[in-house]
Amino acid sequence: MSNKVCVVTGAGGVLCSAFAKEMAKEGYGVALLDINEAAVNAVAEEIRAQGGVAYAYKTNVLDRAVLEEVHAKVLDDLGPCTVLINGAGGNNPRATTAHEYFEEGDEDRDDILTFFNLDKSGFDFVFDLNIKGVLLPTQVFAKDMIGREHCSILNISSMNAYTPLTKIPAYSAAKAGVSNFTQWLAVHFAKTGIRVNAIAPGFFATNQNRALLFHEDGTPTARTGKILAATPMGRFGEAEELLGALRFLTDDTQSAFVTGVVIPVDGGFSAYSGV
């Protein structure tokens, strides 16, 4: 059993696996939750190979019953959760438009996805994953934190929460919701001592967005050109560059009076007006 237990959802992904590894280095026993069992097992094995304590659990963050079962296993394997990182999220092609701007005739087309024929099920999936994927794990694991010290919740927002990106309306709106929900949770739990904050990453190349950023031959897409032109530092971020914000927000020796904030880590993207 550990006095420091960190639960990470979406832990099989590029960014959240880096979070899990960092928390293990900080002395946490880490519970890695992801629907991709092979990916999360590989991350857990890597942490253990480096001397850390990690357990992997195949988890659907949208299924309360599954989360309750996993919670029971985490309690047995590691003990009660002290830090929850809600990292599960993402977009879906069914909620992505083909065009950045409305083009004449879009309202009648059925050969491509336009605003007018976006799949409701795609929109539902994106909202469920990003909003309920924060709600449900928090409902389950925050119970461990009540009445205990040094507990916090970290959500993962996005640059989309500040300024919506073209083509991905569902993801942009959902991440705006994550930022707002972070503030709501921070107020709701303030009297308990549970701090709730979020990181808003800028542009990082991950498995989910790689097809939008690079062609099959590895050359950058036109969208990548626009992104880098709007990022003053002129490059994509590296997962390791999120870890300073992670450590700060989850360590109450450094951030005991910090709650309800969303910290951009974006190479200047949110500060740049375009001129």
C-alpha contacts under 8 A as a table, 3 or more apart, distances in Angstrom:
res1	aa1	res2	aa2	distance
1	M	77	D	6.95
1	M	78	L	4.75
1	M	79	G	5.36
2	S	5	V	6.22
2	S	28	Y	7.33
2	S	29	G	6.21
2	S	78	L	5.81
2	S	79	G	6.13
3	N	28	Y	7.97
3	N	79	G	7.43
3	N	80	P	7.99
3	N	82	T	7.86
4	K	27	G	7.11
4	K	28	Y	4.84
4	K	29	G	6.22
4	K	81	C	7.41
4	K	82	T	5.96
4	K	83	V	7.76
5	V	28	Y	5.17
5	V	29	G	4.78
5	V	30	V	5.84
5	V	31	A	7.46
5	V	78	L	6.70
5	V	79	G	6.85
5	V	80	P	6.62
5	V	81	C	4.95
5	V	82	T	5.27
5	V	83	V	6.36
6	C	20	A	7.94
6	C	23	M	7.09
6	C	28	Y	6.03
6	C	29	G	6.21
6	C	30	V	4.88
6	C	31	A	6.16
6	C	81	C	5.92
6	C	82	T	6.04
6	C	83	V	4.62
6	C	84	L	5.75
6	C	85	I	7.38
7	V	30	V	5.92
7	V	31	A	4.67
7	V	32	L	6.22
7	V	33	L	7.35
7	V	81	C	6.48
7	V	83	V	6.32
7	V	84	L	4.87
7	V	85	I	6.12
8	V	11	A	5.59
8	V	16	C	7.11
8	V	19	F	7.88
8	V	20	A	6.51
8	V	30	V	7.39
8	V	31	A	6.20
8	V	32	L	5.23
8	V	33	L	5.93
8	V	84	L	6.12
8	V	85	I	4.75
8	V	86	N	6.24
8	V	87	G	6.56
9	T	16	C	7.56
9	T	32	L	6.39
9	T	33	L	4.66
9	T	34	D	5.90
9	T	61	V	7.56
9	T	85	I	6.37
9	T	86	N	5.34
9	T	87	G	5.05
9	T	88	A	5.19
10	G	13	G	5.97
10	G	16	C	6.10
10	G	17	S	7.86
10	G	32	L	7.69
10	G	33	L	6.00
10	G	34	D	4.82
10	G	35	I	7.60
10	G	86	N	7.50
10	G	87	G	5.04
10	G	88	A	4.02
10	G	89	G	7.23
11	A	15	L	7.94
11	A	16	C	4.72
11	A	17	S	4.78
11	A	19	F	7.91
11	A	20	A	6.71
11	A	32	L	5.30
11	A	33	L	5.67
11	A	34	D	5.70
11	A	40	V	6.09
11	A	43	V	7.77
11	A	87	G	7.12
11	A	88	A	7.62
12	G	16	C	6.74
12	G	17	S	5.57
12	G	32	L	7.66
12	G	33	L	7.63
12	G	34	D	5.90
12	G	36	N	6.69
12	G	39	A	4.85
12	G	40	V	4.37
12	G	43	V	6.66
13	G	16	C	5.47
13	G	17	S	5.62
13	G	39	A	7.64
13	G	206	T	7.71
13	G	207	N	7.43
14	V	17	S	5.56
14	V	18	A	6.54
14	V	206	T	5.92
14	V	207	N	7.13
14	V	239	A	7.18
15	L	18	A	5.24
15	L	19	F	6.46
15	L	206	T	7.62
15	L	239	A	5.44
16	C	19	F	4.79
16	C	20	A	6.16
16	C	87	G	6.07
17	S	20	A	5.02
17	S	21	K	6.22
17	S	43	V	6.47
18	A	21	K	5.17
18	A	22	E	6.17
18	A	239	A	6.47
18	A	240	E	6.87
18	A	243	L	7.90
19	F	22	E	5.16
19	F	23	M	6.20
19	F	243	L	6.81
19	F	246	L	7.40
20	A	23	M	5.22
20	A	24	A	6.24
20	A	30	V	6.57
20	A	32	L	7.22
21	K	24	A	5.14
21	K	25	K	6.36
21	K	43	V	7.97
21	K	47	I	6.09
22	E	25	K	5.03
22	E	26	E	6.31
22	E	243	L	7.15
23	M	26	E	4.87
23	M	27	G	6.59
23	M	28	Y	5.60
23	M	29	G	7.95
23	M	30	V	7.11
24	A	27	G	5.22
24	A	28	Y	4.84
24	A	29	G	6.14
24	A	30	V	6.12
24	A	47	I	7.08
24	A	52	G	5.51
24	A	53	V	6.63
24	A	54	A	7.54
25	K	28	Y	7.20
25	K	52	G	6.79
27	G	52	G	7.60
28	Y	53	V	7.35
29	G	52	G	7.33
29	G	53	V	4.91
29	G	54	A	5.83
29	G	78	L	6.42
30	V	53	V	6.21
30	V	54	A	4.66
30	V	55	Y	6.45
30	V	78	L	7.94
31	A	54	A	5.84
31	A	55	Y	5.08
31	A	56	A	6.03
31	A	57	Y	7.36
31	A	74	V	6.74
31	A	78	L	7.88
32	L	40	V	6.40
32	L	44	A	7.10
32	L	54	A	7.14
32	L	55	Y	6.08
32	L	56	A	4.71
32	L	57	Y	6.09
33	L	40	V	6.96
33	L	56	A	6.15
33	L	57	Y	5.06
33	L	58	K	5.96
33	L	59	T	5.53
34	D	37	E	6.45
34	D	39	A	7.94
34	D	40	V	6.12
34	D	57	Y	6.72
34	D	58	K	5.36
34	D	59	T	5.10
34	D	60	N	6.90
34	D	61	V	7.90
34	D	88	A	7.69
35	I	58	K	5.19
35	I	59	T	4.87
35	I	60	N	5.39
35	I	61	V	7.92
36	N	39	A	5.51
36	N	40	V	6.37
36	N	58	K	6.62
37	E	40	V	5.34
37	E	41	N	6.04
37	E	56	A	7.81
37	E	57	Y	7.12
37	E	58	K	5.05
38	A	41	N	5.22
38	A	42	A	6.27
39	A	42	A	5.25
39	A	43	V	6.52
40	V	43	V	5.13
40	V	44	A	6.26
40	V	56	A	5.87
40	V	57	Y	7.45
40	V	58	K	7.67
41	N	44	A	5.10
41	N	45	E	6.15
41	N	55	Y	7.98
41	N	56	A	5.50
41	N	57	Y	7.89
42	A	45	E	5.13
42	A	46	E	6.26
43	V	46	E	5.10
43	V	47	I	6.32
44	A	47	I	5.14
44	A	48	R	6.22
44	A	54	A	5.31
44	A	55	Y	5.99
44	A	56	A	5.93
45	E	48	R	5.13
45	E	49	A	6.05
45	E	54	A	7.72
46	E	49	A	5.05
46	E	50	Q	6.46
47	I	50	Q	5.23
47	I	51	G	6.60
47	I	52	G	5.19
47	I	53	V	6.84
47	I	54	A	6.41
48	R	51	G	5.03
48	R	52	G	4.74
48	R	53	V	5.75
48	R	54	A	6.27
49	A	52	G	7.21
55	Y	77	D	7.72
57	Y	70	V	6.86
59	T	66	V	6.56
59	T	67	L	6.77
59	T	70	V	7.27
60	N	63	D	5.58
60	N	66	V	6.62
60	N	67	L	7.20
61	V	64	R	7.23
61	V	66	V	7.72
61	V	67	L	6.48
61	V	88	A	7.57
61	V	129	L	7.73
61	V	132	K	7.98
61	V	133	G	5.43
61	V	136	L	6.81
61	V	137	P	6.50
62	L	128	D	7.26
62	L	129	L	6.91
62	L	132	K	6.51
62	L	133	G	5.83
62	L	136	L	6.78
63	D	66	V	5.38
63	D	67	L	6.32
63	D	136	L	7.86
64	R	67	L	5.02
64	R	68	E	6.16
64	R	136	L	6.34
64	R	137	P	7.91
64	R	140	V	7.95
65	A	68	E	5.12
65	A	69	E	6.35
66	V	69	E	5.07
66	V	70	V	6.20
67	L	70	V	5.04
67	L	71	H	5.95
67	L	136	L	7.86
67	L	137	P	6.78
67	L	140	V	6.98
68	E	71	H	4.94
68	E	72	A	6.33
68	E	140	V	6.56
69	E	72	A	5.26
69	E	73	K	6.52
70	V	73	K	5.01
70	V	74	V	6.15
71	H	74	V	5.07
71	H	75	L	6.22
71	H	140	V	7.23
71	H	141	F	7.01
72	A	75	L	5.16
72	A	76	D	6.39
73	K	76	D	5.08
73	K	77	D	6.02
74	V	77	D	5.02
74	V	78	L	5.51
74	V	79	G	6.27
74	V	80	P	7.34
75	L	78	L	5.54
75	L	79	G	4.13
75	L	80	P	5.37
75	L	81	C	7.83
76	D	79	G	6.08
80	P	144	D	5.39
80	P	145	M	7.61
81	C	84	L	6.88
81	C	141	F	6.35
81	C	142	A	7.57
81	C	144	D	5.66
81	C	145	M	6.64
82	T	144	D	7.14
82	T	145	M	5.88
82	T	150	H	6.92
82	T	151	C	4.69
82	T	152	S	6.62
83	V	151	C	5.56
83	V	152	S	5.02
83	V	153	I	5.68
83	V	154	L	7.65
83	V	250	T	7.13
84	L	138	T	7.58
84	L	141	F	7.23
84	L	142	A	7.73
84	L	152	S	6.62
84	L	153	I	4.77
84	L	154	L	6.20
85	I	153	I	5.94
85	I	154	L	4.75
85	I	155	N	5.91
85	I	156	I	7.85
86	N	133	G	7.44
86	N	134	V	5.73
86	N	137	P	7.44
86	N	138	T	7.94
86	N	153	I	7.57
86	N	154	L	6.20
86	N	155	N	4.84
86	N	156	I	6.40
87	G	155	N	6.45
87	G	156	I	5.61
88	A	129	L	7.09
88	A	130	N	6.99
88	A	133	G	6.35
88	A	134	V	7.75
89	G	126	V	7.77
89	G	129	L	5.38
89	G	130	N	4.71
89	G	133	G	6.95
90	G	126	V	6.74
90	G	129	L	7.07
90	G	130	N	6.72
90	G	171	Y	7.10
90	G	208	Q	7.22
91	N	95	A	7.39
91	N	126	V	5.67
91	N	168	I	7.61
91	N	170	A	7.63
91	N	171	Y	5.54
91	N	208	Q	7.77
92	N	95	A	5.57
92	N	96	T	6.83
92	N	122	G	6.32
92	N	125	F	7.55
92	N	126	V	6.40
93	P	96	T	5.08
93	P	122	G	7.45
94	R	113	L	7.80
94	R	118	L	6.65
94	R	119	D	5.67
94	R	121	S	7.71
94	R	122	G	4.69
94	R	123	F	7.36
95	A	118	L	5.89
95	A	119	D	6.27
95	A	120	K	7.81
95	A	122	G	4.95
95	A	123	F	5.35
95	A	126	V	7.58
95	A	168	I	6.53
95	A	169	P	7.21
95	A	170	A	6.15
95	A	171	Y	7.98
96	T	113	L	7.09
96	T	118	L	7.41
96	T	167	K	5.26
96	T	168	I	4.86
96	T	169	P	7.09
96	T	170	A	7.80
97	T	100	E	7.18
97	T	112	I	7.97
97	T	113	L	5.11
97	T	114	T	4.96
97	T	115	F	6.18
97	T	118	L	7.24
97	T	167	K	4.66
97	T	168	I	6.64
98	A	112	I	6.45
98	A	113	L	5.56
98	A	114	T	6.11
98	A	167	K	6.62
99	H	102	F	6.75
99	H	103	E	7.55
99	H	114	T	6.89
99	H	167	K	6.43
100	E	166	T	5.17
100	E	167	K	5.35
101	Y	166	T	7.73
102	F	106	D	6.68
103	E	106	D	5.64
104	E	107	E	7.72
105	G	108	D	5.57
105	G	109	R	6.49
106	D	109	R	5.26
106	D	114	T	6.00
106	D	115	F	7.75
106	D	116	F	7.27
107	E	114	T	7.34
107	E	115	F	7.76
107	E	116	F	5.59
107	E	117	N	7.80
109	R	112	I	6.67
109	R	113	L	7.96
109	R	114	T	7.50
110	D	113	L	7.01
110	D	117	N	7.23
113	L	116	F	7.86
113	L	117	N	6.02
113	L	118	L	5.88
114	T	117	N	5.57
114	T	118	L	6.10
115	F	118	L	5.52
118	L	122	G	7.60
118	L	123	F	7.76
119	D	122	G	5.18
119	D	123	F	6.53
120	K	123	F	5.00
120	K	124	D	6.04
121	S	124	D	4.90
121	S	125	F	6.05
122	G	125	F	5.06
122	G	126	V	6.31
123	F	126	V	5.27
123	F	127	F	6.21
123	F	170	A	5.63
124	D	127	F	5.25
124	D	128	D	5.90
125	F	128	D	5.13
125	F	129	L	6.00
126	V	129	L	5.26
126	V	130	N	6.12
126	V	170	A	6.27
126	V	171	Y	6.18
126	V	174	A	7.19
127	F	130	N	5.36
127	F	131	I	5.62
127	F	132	K	7.26
127	F	170	A	6.80
127	F	171	Y	7.28
127	F	174	A	5.46
128	D	131	I	5.48
128	D	132	K	4.87
128	D	133	G	6.40
129	L	132	K	5.82
129	L	133	G	4.77
129	L	134	V	7.95
130	N	133	G	5.20
130	N	134	V	6.53
130	N	171	Y	7.91
130	N	174	A	6.09
130	N	175	K	6.83
130	N	178	V	7.12
131	I	134	V	5.35
131	I	135	L	6.30
131	I	174	A	6.43
131	I	175	K	7.79
131	I	177	G	6.85
131	I	178	V	6.12
132	K	135	L	4.61
132	K	136	L	5.78
133	G	136	L	5.92
133	G	137	P	6.67
134	V	137	P	5.89
134	V	138	T	6.13
134	V	155	N	7.32
134	V	178	V	7.72
135	L	138	T	5.34
135	L	139	Q	6.17
136	L	139	Q	5.09
136	L	140	V	6.38
137	P	140	V	5.14
137	P	141	F	5.95
137	P	142	A	7.93
138	T	141	F	5.34
138	T	142	A	5.26
139	Q	142	A	5.87
139	Q	143	K	7.00
140	V	143	K	6.23
141	F	144	D	5.70
141	F	145	M	7.50
142	A	145	M	5.24
142	A	146	I	6.89
143	K	146	I	5.66
145	M	148	R	5.44
145	M	149	E	7.65
145	M	151	C	5.89
145	M	152	S	7.95
145	M	194	I	6.95
146	I	192	T	6.20
146	I	193	G	7.92
146	I	194	I	7.39
147	G	192	T	6.43
147	G	193	G	7.75
148	R	151	C	6.85
148	R	193	G	7.80
149	E	193	G	6.94
149	E	194	I	7.92
150	H	193	G	7.92
150	H	194	I	7.67
150	H	251	D	7.59
150	H	252	D	6.20
151	C	193	G	7.29
151	C	194	I	5.33
151	C	195	R	6.80
151	C	250	T	7.94
152	S	194	I	5.10
152	S	195	R	4.60
152	S	196	V	5.75
152	S	197	N	8.00
152	S	250	T	6.18
153	I	194	I	7.30
153	I	195	R	6.21
153	I	196	V	4.68
153	I	197	N	6.45
153	I	250	T	7.64
154	L	196	V	5.89
154	L	197	N	5.11
154	L	198	A	5.15
154	L	199	I	7.42
154	L	249	L	7.51
154	L	250	T	7.35
155	N	178	V	7.44
155	N	182	T	6.91
155	N	196	V	7.67
155	N	197	N	6.29
155	N	198	A	4.45
155	N	199	I	6.57
156	I	178	V	7.58
156	I	198	A	5.43
156	I	199	I	5.21
156	I	200	A	6.08
156	I	201	P	7.69
157	S	161	A	6.80
157	S	175	K	5.41
157	S	176	A	7.39
157	S	178	V	5.85
157	S	179	S	5.92
157	S	198	A	6.24
157	S	199	I	5.82
157	S	200	A	4.50
157	S	201	P	7.00
157	S	262	V	7.60
158	S	161	A	5.53
158	S	162	Y	7.71
158	S	175	K	6.04
158	S	176	A	7.87
158	S	199	I	7.43
158	S	200	A	4.13
158	S	201	P	5.21
158	S	202	G	6.52
158	S	264	P	7.82
159	M	162	Y	5.51
159	M	163	T	6.54
159	M	164	P	7.66
159	M	200	A	5.83
159	M	201	P	6.27
159	M	202	G	5.43
159	M	264	P	7.31
159	M	266	D	7.62
159	M	270	S	7.13
160	N	163	T	5.16
160	N	164	P	4.54
160	N	165	L	5.90
160	N	171	Y	7.53
160	N	172	S	4.70
160	N	173	A	7.59
160	N	175	K	6.36
160	N	176	A	6.86
161	A	164	P	6.44
161	A	172	S	5.98
161	A	173	A	6.97
161	A	174	A	7.90
161	A	175	K	5.12
161	A	176	A	3.88
161	A	177	G	7.56
161	A	178	V	7.96
161	A	179	S	6.82
161	A	200	A	8.00
162	Y	176	A	7.06
162	Y	270	S	7.37
163	T	172	S	7.92
164	P	168	I	7.90
164	P	169	P	7.15
164	P	172	S	5.11
164	P	173	A	7.36
165	L	168	I	6.28
165	L	169	P	7.36
165	L	172	S	6.57
166	T	169	P	7.05
168	I	171	Y	5.59
168	I	172	S	6.18
169	P	172	S	5.17
169	P	173	A	6.10
170	A	173	A	5.28
170	A	174	A	5.96
171	Y	174	A	5.04
171	Y	175	K	6.07
172	S	175	K	5.38
172	S	176	A	6.32
173	A	176	A	5.12
173	A	177	G	6.33
174	A	177	G	4.91
174	A	178	V	6.38
175	K	178	V	4.78
175	K	179	S	6.44
176	A	179	S	5.29
176	A	180	N	6.37
177	G	180	N	5.04
177	G	181	F	5.90
178	V	181	F	5.01
178	V	182	T	6.00
179	S	182	T	5.08
179	S	183	Q	6.60
179	S	198	A	7.10
179	S	262	V	6.71
180	N	183	Q	5.27
180	N	184	W	6.38
181	F	184	W	4.88
181	F	185	L	6.04
182	T	185	L	5.22
182	T	186	A	6.12
182	T	196	V	6.27
182	T	197	N	6.08
182	T	198	A	6.72
182	T	260	G	6.13
182	T	261	V	7.77
183	Q	186	A	5.04
183	Q	187	V	6.39
183	Q	196	V	7.44
183	Q	197	N	7.46
183	Q	259	T	7.94
183	Q	260	G	4.47
183	Q	261	V	6.97
184	W	187	V	5.36
184	W	188	H	6.13
184	W	260	G	7.66
185	L	188	H	4.91
185	L	189	F	6.01
185	L	196	V	6.41
185	L	260	G	7.70
186	A	189	F	5.47
186	A	190	A	5.77
186	A	194	I	7.62
186	A	195	R	5.98
186	A	196	V	4.72
186	A	197	N	7.12
186	A	259	T	5.84
186	A	260	G	4.93
187	V	190	A	5.13
187	V	260	G	7.20
188	H	191	K	7.59
189	F	192	T	5.36
189	F	193	G	6.73
189	F	194	I	5.62
189	F	195	R	7.09
189	F	196	V	7.90
190	A	193	G	5.49
190	A	194	I	6.10
190	A	195	R	6.61
190	A	259	T	7.97
191	K	194	I	7.73
195	R	256	A	7.94
195	R	258	V	7.18
195	R	259	T	5.11
195	R	260	G	7.52
196	V	259	T	5.34
196	V	260	G	5.71
196	V	261	V	7.85
197	N	249	L	6.96
197	N	258	V	7.81
197	N	259	T	5.53
197	N	260	G	5.04
197	N	261	V	5.14
197	N	262	V	6.00
198	A	260	G	7.71
198	A	261	V	6.32
198	A	262	V	4.59
198	A	263	I	6.37
199	I	245	A	7.24
199	I	246	L	7.65
199	I	262	V	5.42
199	I	263	I	4.87
199	I	264	P	6.05
199	I	265	V	7.12
200	A	262	V	6.33
200	A	263	I	5.73
200	A	264	P	4.54
200	A	265	V	6.09
200	A	266	D	7.70
201	P	204	F	7.45
201	P	242	L	7.52
201	P	264	P	5.89
201	P	265	V	4.94
201	P	266	D	5.70
202	G	237	G	7.19
202	G	264	P	7.02
202	G	265	V	5.80
202	G	266	D	3.83
202	G	267	G	7.03
202	G	269	F	6.93
203	F	227	I	7.72
203	F	236	F	5.47
203	F	237	G	6.04
203	F	266	D	6.59
204	F	236	F	5.25
204	F	237	G	4.89
204	F	238	E	6.32
204	F	239	A	7.22
205	A	209	N	6.45
205	A	210	R	5.84
205	A	213	L	7.53
205	A	236	F	6.82
205	A	237	G	7.60
205	A	238	E	7.95
206	T	209	N	5.57
206	T	210	R	5.74
207	N	210	R	5.49
208	Q	211	A	7.51
209	N	212	L	5.41
209	N	213	L	6.47
210	R	213	L	5.07
210	R	214	F	5.91
211	A	214	F	5.54
211	A	215	H	6.58
211	A	216	E	7.69
212	L	215	H	7.80
212	L	221	T	7.02
212	L	223	R	7.13
212	L	224	T	7.83
213	L	220	P	5.91
213	L	221	T	5.39
213	L	222	A	7.96
213	L	223	R	6.35
213	L	224	T	5.16
214	F	217	D	7.72
214	F	218	G	5.45
214	F	219	T	5.49
214	F	220	P	4.39
214	F	221	T	5.12
214	F	224	T	7.40
215	H	218	G	5.25
215	H	219	T	5.39
215	H	220	P	6.14
215	H	221	T	6.07
216	E	219	T	7.45
220	P	223	R	7.90
220	P	224	T	5.78
220	P	225	G	7.10
221	T	224	T	5.22
221	T	225	G	6.69
222	A	225	G	5.05
222	A	226	K	6.52
223	R	226	K	5.11
223	R	227	I	6.21
224	T	227	I	5.00
224	T	228	L	6.12
225	G	228	L	5.38
225	G	229	A	6.07
226	K	229	A	5.09
226	K	230	A	6.25
227	I	230	A	5.22
227	I	231	T	6.25
228	L	231	T	4.95
228	L	232	P	7.58
228	L	233	M	7.97
228	L	234	G	4.99
228	L	235	R	5.75
228	L	236	F	7.34
229	A	232	P	7.18
229	A	234	G	6.51
230	A	234	G	7.75
230	A	269	F	6.05
230	A	272	Y	6.78
230	A	274	G	6.39
231	T	234	G	5.24
231	T	235	R	6.98
231	T	266	D	7.61
231	T	267	G	5.98
231	T	268	G	5.82
231	T	269	F	4.53
231	T	272	Y	7.24
232	P	267	G	6.31
232	P	268	G	5.46
232	P	269	F	6.42
232	P	272	Y	6.95
233	M	267	G	5.22
233	M	268	G	6.64
234	G	267	G	7.74
235	R	267	G	7.78
236	F	267	G	7.99
237	G	241	E	6.71
237	G	266	D	7.20
237	G	267	G	7.26
238	E	241	E	5.43
238	E	242	L	7.58
239	A	242	L	5.73
239	A	243	L	7.46
240	E	243	L	5.44
241	E	244	G	6.73
241	E	265	V	7.91
242	L	245	A	5.70
242	L	246	L	6.34
242	L	265	V	6.68
243	L	246	L	4.75
243	L	247	R	6.06
244	G	247	R	5.23
244	G	248	F	6.16
245	A	248	F	5.08
245	A	249	L	6.07
245	A	263	I	7.57
245	A	265	V	7.97
246	L	249	L	5.45
246	L	250	T	6.15
247	R	250	T	5.39
247	R	251	D	5.90
248	F	251	D	5.48
248	F	252	D	7.76
248	F	254	Q	6.05
248	F	255	S	6.25
249	L	252	D	7.27
249	L	254	Q	7.71
249	L	255	S	5.94
249	L	258	V	7.51
250	T	255	S	7.52
251	D	254	Q	5.66
251	D	255	S	6.17
251	D	256	A	7.54
252	D	255	S	4.61
252	D	256	A	4.18
252	D	257	F	7.87
253	T	256	A	6.08
255	S	258	V	5.11
258	V	261	V	7.10
264	P	270	S	7.63
265	V	268	G	7.93
266	D	269	F	5.49
266	D	270	S	7.02
268	G	271	A	5.28
268	G	272	Y	6.33
269	F	272	Y	5.49
272	Y	275	V	7.57
